Amino acid sequence: MDHFTYKNGVLHAEDVPLARIAEEVGTPVYIYSRATLERHARVFREALDVIPRKHIAFAIKANPNVAVLKVLARQGFGADIVSGGEMKRALAAGMPAKDIVFSGVGKTRAELREGLEAGIGQFNIELEEEGAVLAEIAASMGKTADAVLRVNPDVDAGTHAKISTGKKENKFGVPIDEAPGIFARLSRLPGLNLRGLAAHIGSQIFDLGPIEAAYGKLGELVRQLRAAGHHIDRVDLGGGLGVPYERDKVPPTPADYGAMVARATKDWDVTLYFEPGRVIVGNAGVLLTRVIWVKPGAVHPFISQHRRPGVRERRHLRARARRGRGEERRPRRLPHRRRLWRDHGQHLQQPCPRAGGDGGW
């Protein structure tokens, strides 16, 4: 659920009318619901109560707003980052450095050094060369970097091609069949404490089957590495749970996911790391804009403050901040009328149904 509701025909964020926000601060403006963020954090955390040892790090790429991060920090979330800039945002929000996971395929030497200086808790190594560079920098600083090796399990997540990361042709992680040799070589380097594995097969996932298949491969690799004498005490399972941008597509709930994880990892004896993103923030905010002009005779007549609706075949749900009589049946098309354009659901030119951003949980 979320906390954006109509009251007497006026759309509210919790108890505040969006029209009032527009009058006081202008448009365009992003508006976030703290109550929604807190609820989603709690539901996700409680879904993992069945996991004895765990760490939850919010994927900052899903929403880097420091005010949002402060809310999640108070809920006990760490941060999953992919850049030095995101690290600074996490620290500014009060997330302890030890609770930060540095993911991402393009970490620079400067960013690795900054992470070591800050004392972040885990580096996710994407390729052997990166691990060697991290070890070299850490050793030169008299430090030891805690890290895990990201593997590519060659599992199709069944999601959008632009956000699929677990197939062998994707650039993410090392091939799983090469992982034992790479792990062995990196584990011998001074400056590096290689503690386990990581995998993330994609985002906006609606079927838990591919995730469970990937976890099965990870579990087998954990057993193989331990048999070779390596100490494995943590596995990073990434994120990827989807949110419903359309009414007829309902994703698994966090409780469904937690039960699957408990089943798939029951004999691993590790601390599990989780990095939820859009499942926490997907419907916790809105972008409030105005329609500036209505162009007569145009097929899609609205000229608004909204940006890049066509990027990556993205679809957006819209709603009026003030709803007229009969609005659900036939939206009124008037100039200078305040509208809410939500990053959910329908093409911009379609009427706005209410889509639940969390599938009802």
C-alpha positions as CSV (number, residue, x, y, z in Angstrom):
1,M,0.0,0.0,0.0
2,D,1.0,3.6,-0.2
3,H,-0.2,6.8,1.5
4,F,-1.3,8.8,-1.6
5,T,-5.1,8.9,-1.4
6,Y,-8.0,11.1,-2.6
7,K,-9.9,12.9,0.2
8,N,-12.9,14.9,-0.9
9,G,-11.6,14.8,-4.5
10,V,-8.2,16.1,-3.6
11,L,-5.1,14.0,-3.8
12,H,-3.1,13.9,-0.5
13,A,0.3,12.7,0.5
14,E,-0.6,11.3,3.9
15,D,-2.6,14.2,5.4
16,V,-1.2,17.0,3.2
17,P,-3.1,18.1,0.0
18,L,-0.7,18.0,-3.0
19,A,-2.4,21.2,-4.3
20,R,-1.2,23.0,-1.2
21,I,2.3,21.8,-1.7
22,A,2.2,23.1,-5.3
23,E,1.0,26.5,-4.1
24,E,3.7,26.8,-1.4
25,V,6.8,25.5,-3.2
26,G,5.9,25.5,-6.9
27,T,6.2,22.8,-9.5
28,P,7.7,20.6,-10.6
29,V,8.4,19.0,-7.2
30,Y,9.1,15.5,-5.9
31,I,7.0,14.5,-2.9
32,Y,7.8,11.5,-0.8
33,S,5.7,9.8,1.9
34,R,7.7,8.9,5.0
35,A,4.9,6.6,6.2
36,T,5.1,4.6,3.0
37,L,8.9,4.3,3.2
38,E,8.7,3.2,6.9
39,R,6.0,0.7,6.1
40,H,7.9,-0.9,3.2
41,A,11.1,-1.1,5.2
42,R,9.3,-2.8,8.0
43,V,7.5,-5.3,5.8
44,F,10.7,-6.2,4.0
45,R,12.6,-6.6,7.2
46,E,9.9,-8.7,8.8
47,A,9.7,-10.9,5.7
48,L,13.4,-11.9,6.5
49,D,12.8,-12.7,10.1
50,V,13.1,-16.4,9.1
51,I,16.8,-15.7,8.1
52,P,19.0,-16.0,11.2
53,R,21.9,-13.8,10.1
54,K,21.3,-11.0,7.6
55,H,22.2,-7.5,6.5
56,I,19.9,-5.2,4.5
57,A,21.4,-2.4,2.4
58,F,19.1,-0.1,0.4
59,A,20.2,0.1,-3.3
60,I,20.7,3.9,-3.5
61,K,20.4,3.9,-7.3
62,A,16.7,3.4,-6.7
63,N,16.5,6.8,-5.0
64,P,19.5,8.8,-3.9
65,N,17.5,11.6,-2.1
66,V,19.3,12.1,1.2
67,A,16.0,12.8,3.0
68,V,14.8,9.4,1.8
69,L,18.0,7.7,2.9
70,K,17.7,9.3,6.4
71,V,14.3,7.6,6.8
72,L,15.8,4.2,5.8
73,A,18.8,4.7,8.0
74,R,16.5,5.1,11.0
75,Q,14.9,1.8,9.9
76,G,18.3,0.1,10.3
77,F,19.1,-0.1,6.6
78,G,22.6,0.1,5.3
79,A,23.4,1.2,1.7
80,D,24.3,-0.5,-1.5
81,I,26.3,2.0,-3.6
82,V,27.8,2.0,-7.1
83,S,29.9,5.2,-6.9
84,G,31.8,7.5,-4.6
85,G,29.0,10.1,-4.8
86,E,26.5,7.6,-3.6
87,M,28.9,6.7,-0.7
88,K,28.9,10.4,0.3
89,R,25.1,10.5,0.3
90,A,24.9,7.4,2.4
91,L,27.3,8.8,5.0
92,A,25.5,12.1,5.0
93,A,22.3,10.3,5.7
94,G,23.8,8.7,8.8
95,M,24.3,5.2,7.4
96,P,27.4,3.8,9.1
97,A,30.3,3.1,6.8
98,K,30.5,-0.5,8.1
99,D,26.9,-1.0,6.7
100,I,27.8,0.1,3.2
101,V,28.3,-2.3,0.3
102,F,30.2,-1.0,-2.7
103,S,28.8,-2.7,-5.8
104,G,29.1,-1.6,-9.4
105,V,31.1,-2.5,-12.5
106,G,33.0,0.8,-12.9
107,K,34.7,1.6,-9.6
108,T,37.7,3.8,-10.2
109,R,41.0,3.6,-8.2
110,A,40.0,6.9,-6.5
111,E,36.7,5.5,-5.5
112,L,38.2,2.3,-4.1
113,R,40.6,4.4,-2.1
114,E,37.8,6.6,-0.8
115,G,35.9,3.5,0.2
116,L,38.9,2.2,2.1
117,E,39.5,5.5,3.8
118,A,35.8,5.7,4.9
119,G,36.0,2.1,6.2
120,I,33.0,0.7,4.3
121,G,32.0,-2.8,5.1
122,Q,32.1,-4.7,1.9
123,F,33.4,-4.4,-1.7
124,N,31.7,-6.5,-4.3
125,I,34.4,-7.5,-6.8
126,E,33.2,-7.7,-10.4
127,L,36.3,-9.1,-12.1
128,E,39.7,-10.5,-11.1
129,E,41.6,-7.4,-12.2
130,E,39.5,-5.2,-9.9
131,G,40.2,-7.5,-7.0
132,A,43.9,-7.2,-7.6
133,V,43.8,-3.4,-7.8
134,L,41.7,-3.3,-4.6
135,A,44.2,-5.5,-2.8
136,E,47.1,-3.4,-4.0
137,I,45.5,-0.1,-2.8
138,A,44.5,-1.6,0.5
139,A,48.0,-3.0,1.2
140,S,49.6,0.3,0.3
141,M,47.4,1.9,2.9
142,G,48.1,-0.7,5.5
143,K,44.5,-1.9,5.4
144,T,42.6,-5.1,4.5
145,A,39.5,-4.8,2.4
146,D,36.6,-7.1,3.2
147,A,35.2,-8.3,-0.1
148,V,33.0,-10.9,-1.9
149,L,33.4,-12.1,-5.5
150,R,30.4,-11.5,-7.7
151,V,29.6,-14.4,-10.0
152,N,27.4,-14.6,-13.1
153,P,25.2,-17.7,-12.7
154,D,24.0,-17.7,-16.3
155,V,20.4,-17.5,-15.3
156,D,17.8,-15.5,-17.3
157,A,15.7,-13.4,-14.9
158,G,12.9,-13.1,-17.4
159,T,12.9,-9.3,-17.0
160,H,13.5,-6.3,-19.4
161,A,16.6,-6.8,-21.5
162,K,18.1,-3.5,-20.2
163,I,18.0,-4.6,-16.6
164,S,19.0,-8.3,-17.0
165,T,22.3,-8.9,-15.4
166,G,22.6,-12.7,-14.8
167,K,23.1,-14.2,-18.2
168,K,26.6,-15.1,-19.5
169,E,26.5,-12.4,-22.2
170,N,25.9,-9.7,-19.6
171,K,28.9,-7.8,-18.3
172,F,28.2,-8.4,-14.6
173,G,30.3,-10.7,-12.4
174,V,32.7,-13.5,-13.3
175,P,31.6,-16.6,-15.1
176,I,30.5,-19.1,-12.5
177,D,32.7,-21.9,-13.9
178,E,35.8,-19.6,-13.6
179,A,34.9,-18.5,-10.1
180,P,36.8,-21.2,-8.1
181,G,40.2,-20.3,-9.8
182,I,39.6,-16.6,-9.5
183,F,38.6,-16.9,-5.9
184,A,41.7,-19.0,-5.1
185,R,44.1,-16.5,-6.7
186,L,42.5,-13.4,-5.1
187,S,42.3,-15.0,-1.7
188,R,46.1,-15.2,-1.6
189,L,46.6,-11.5,-2.1
190,P,47.7,-9.3,0.8
191,G,45.3,-6.5,1.5
192,L,42.2,-8.5,0.6
193,N,40.0,-10.6,2.8
194,L,37.7,-12.5,0.4
195,R,34.8,-13.6,2.5
196,G,32.2,-15.0,0.1
197,L,30.2,-14.6,-3.0
198,A,27.6,-12.3,-4.6
199,A,25.0,-12.5,-7.3
200,H,22.3,-10.3,-8.8
201,I,20.5,-11.5,-11.9
202,G,18.3,-8.5,-12.7
203,S,15.7,-6.1,-11.6
204,Q,11.9,-5.9,-11.8
205,I,11.6,-9.7,-11.3
206,F,8.1,-11.2,-11.1
207,D,9.0,-14.9,-11.0
208,L,11.0,-16.3,-8.1
209,G,11.9,-19.4,-10.0
210,P,15.0,-17.9,-11.8
211,I,16.2,-16.4,-8.5
212,E,16.0,-19.7,-6.8
213,A,17.8,-21.4,-9.6
214,A,20.6,-18.8,-9.3
215,Y,20.7,-19.4,-5.5
216,G,21.0,-23.1,-6.2
217,K,24.1,-22.5,-8.3
218,L,25.5,-20.2,-5.6
219,G,25.0,-22.8,-2.9
220,E,26.9,-25.4,-4.9
221,L,29.7,-23.0,-5.4
222,V,29.9,-22.3,-1.7
223,R,30.2,-26.0,-1.0
224,Q,32.9,-26.3,-3.7
225,L,34.9,-23.4,-2.3
226,R,34.7,-24.8,1.3
227,A,35.9,-28.2,0.1
228,A,38.9,-26.4,-1.4
229,G,39.7,-25.0,2.0
230,H,38.3,-21.5,1.7
231,H,36.4,-19.8,4.6
232,I,33.0,-18.5,3.4
233,D,30.9,-16.6,5.9
234,R,28.8,-14.3,3.8
235,V,26.8,-14.4,0.5
236,D,25.3,-11.3,-1.1
237,L,22.0,-12.1,-2.8
238,G,21.4,-8.7,-4.3
239,G,17.9,-7.4,-4.9
240,G,15.5,-7.4,-7.9
241,L,12.0,-7.9,-6.6
242,G,9.5,-6.2,-8.9
243,V,6.7,-3.7,-8.3
244,P,3.4,-3.6,-10.2
245,Y,3.3,-0.9,-12.9
246,E,0.1,-2.5,-14.2
247,R,-2.9,-3.8,-12.4
248,D,-2.9,-7.3,-13.9
249,K,0.8,-8.0,-13.1
250,V,1.3,-8.8,-9.4
251,P,4.9,-9.5,-8.2
252,P,5.8,-11.9,-5.3
253,T,5.5,-10.4,-1.9
254,P,8.5,-9.9,0.4
255,A,7.1,-12.8,2.5
256,D,7.1,-15.0,-0.6
257,Y,10.7,-14.1,-1.2
258,G,11.8,-14.6,2.4
259,A,10.3,-18.1,2.5
260,M,12.1,-19.0,-0.8
261,V,15.4,-17.7,0.5
262,A,15.1,-19.6,3.8
263,R,14.4,-22.8,1.8
264,A,17.2,-22.3,-0.7
265,T,19.9,-21.3,1.8
266,K,19.0,-23.4,4.8
267,D,22.4,-25.2,4.9
268,W,24.7,-22.4,3.9
269,D,25.7,-21.2,7.4
270,V,26.5,-17.7,6.2
271,T,25.3,-14.1,6.8
272,L,23.1,-13.2,3.9
273,Y,23.2,-9.7,2.4
274,F,20.1,-8.2,0.7
275,E,19.9,-5.0,-1.4
276,P,16.3,-4.0,-2.1
277,G,15.7,-0.9,-4.2
278,R,12.5,-0.1,-6.0
279,V,10.4,-2.5,-3.9
280,I,11.0,-0.1,-1.0
281,V,10.6,3.2,-2.9
282,G,8.7,2.4,-6.1
283,N,5.4,4.0,-5.0
284,A,6.7,6.1,-2.0
285,G,6.9,9.3,-4.0
286,V,5.3,11.3,-6.8
287,L,6.4,14.0,-9.2
288,L,3.9,16.9,-9.1
289,T,3.9,19.0,-12.3
290,R,1.5,21.4,-14.1
291,V,0.1,21.1,-17.6
292,I,1.4,24.3,-19.1
293,W,-0.4,24.3,-22.5
294,V,-2.9,22.2,-24.3
295,K,-2.2,22.2,-28.0
296,P,-5.5,22.2,-30.0
297,G,-5.9,19.5,-32.6
298,A,-2.9,17.4,-31.4
299,V,-3.3,13.7,-30.9
300,H,-1.3,14.0,-27.6
301,P,-2.1,17.6,-26.7
302,F,-0.5,18.1,-23.3
303,I,2.7,20.2,-22.9
304,S,3.8,19.7,-19.3
305,Q,6.8,20.0,-17.0
306,H,7.2,16.2,-17.1
307,R,10.5,14.8,-18.4
308,R,11.6,12.0,-20.7
309,P,8.5,9.7,-20.7
310,G,9.8,7.8,-23.7
311,V,13.1,6.7,-22.3
312,R,13.6,2.9,-22.2
313,E,10.0,2.3,-23.3
314,R,8.9,3.7,-19.9
315,R,5.3,4.1,-19.1
316,H,3.9,6.6,-16.6
317,L,0.7,6.8,-14.7
318,R,-1.0,10.2,-14.3
319,A,-3.6,11.6,-11.9
320,R,-5.1,15.0,-11.2
321,A,-4.2,16.6,-7.9
322,R,-7.8,17.8,-7.9
323,R,-10.4,15.4,-9.3
324,G,-13.6,16.6,-11.0
325,R,-16.9,14.9,-11.0
326,G,-16.8,11.8,-13.2
327,E,-13.0,12.0,-13.3
328,E,-12.5,8.2,-13.3
329,R,-14.7,7.8,-16.4
330,R,-13.5,10.6,-18.5
331,P,-10.6,12.9,-17.5
332,R,-11.3,16.6,-18.2
333,R,-8.7,18.1,-20.5
334,L,-8.3,21.6,-19.3
335,P,-5.2,23.9,-19.6
336,H,-3.3,25.1,-16.6
337,R,-4.8,22.3,-14.5
338,R,-2.5,20.8,-11.9
339,R,-1.7,17.1,-12.5
340,L,0.2,14.4,-10.9
341,W,2.4,12.3,-13.2
342,R,3.5,9.2,-11.3
343,D,6.3,6.9,-12.5
344,H,3.9,3.9,-12.6
345,G,1.5,2.2,-14.9
346,Q,0.1,3.8,-18.0
347,H,1.2,5.7,-21.1
348,L,1.1,9.5,-20.4
349,Q,-1.9,9.9,-22.7
350,Q,-4.1,7.3,-21.0
351,P,-6.5,8.0,-18.1
352,C,-5.1,7.2,-14.7
353,P,-6.2,4.0,-12.8
354,R,-4.9,3.6,-9.3
355,A,-2.1,1.1,-9.5
356,G,-0.8,-0.4,-6.2
357,G,3.0,0.0,-6.2
358,D,3.6,-2.8,-3.8
359,G,1.1,-5.4,-5.0
360,G,-1.2,-4.9,-2.0
361,W,1.3,-5.9,0.7
